[in-house]
């Protein structure tokens, strides 16, 4: 069996962000869409459903302490999806980071 070209017809990414929107407060919001497509391999063959995800992050810069605080999520809605047939599901990931510079 010859492996197929397993790629969706459309992948769209839209992002809006501003690292310093107002007095050290920043944000980022990203939307991803991937159309459904036929996956063919020696392991499995089948349709991969369309994907719609939203990533979001807020940040705050404390200039006097040289600290950055970030709170965010990838796949904010925690709607599980797979990127190929017989592959793992991907869910939401939520995080808080503190960076000293």
N, C-alpha and C positions, 0 to 999 in steps of 0.2 A: 504494500500500500504506500502510495506517495503522500507525504505530508502536504496539507493544504496551507494556503496563505491565510492564517487565522487572525484577521484584523477587521474591526468594525468599519462600516462605511463612514461614519461620522463620530468624531470626538470633539467636544466643544468645552472650552474652559473660559469662564468669565471671572474676573477678579476686580474688586474695588478695595483700595487700602490707602491709609495715610498714617505714617509712623508718628506724626506729631500734629494731630488734629486740633488739640486745645490744651495748652498748659501741660504738656508731657503725656497726655492721653492719646493713644492711637488705636487703630482697629484694622482688621482685614477680614473680608468675606469673600469666599470663592465658591463658585458653582461649577459642577462638572456633569456633563451629559455624555453618555456613550451609547450609540444605537445597538440594538440586538444584532447578533450575527451567528452564522453557522460555524461551529468549531469542529474540526476534523483532525484526528490523530490516531495513532495505533492504539492508544490507551482508551479513548472514548470519542464518540461523535454525538453532537447534539446542539441545540440552540442555547446561546448565552443570552439571557434577558438584558434588556436595556438597563442602564445604570443612571441614577440621578443622585448626586451627593452635594452636601453643603459643608464647607469648612469655615470656621470662624475663630477669630482671636481678638482679644483686647489686650492692650499693653499700657503700662504706666511707667514713666521714667522719673525717678527721684534723683534729680541732678545733684543735690547737695551730698548725697551718699553714694553717688555713682552706681545706683542700682536700677535694674530693669525688672519689672514684674509682669509676667504674661500669663493669661488664662485663656485656654482655647480648646478646640475640639476638631478632629477630622471625622468626617461622616457624622455630623452633629445629631442627626435624627436617629442614629444607630440602626438604620435599615440595612440588614446584612445583604451582601451581594457577592457574586463570584466573577472572576475575570476570565475563567476558562472552565470547560466541562471537566468534571471529576477533580476540580481544584478546591481549595479551602474557601470558606466564607469569610468575608471581611466585615467586621462590625465597627462600632464607634470607638474612638480613642480620645480620652479627655486628659488634659494636662495643666499643671501649674509649674512655672519655672521662675526662678530668681537668679539673676545674673549680676555679678559684681564686676565692674570694669575699671 
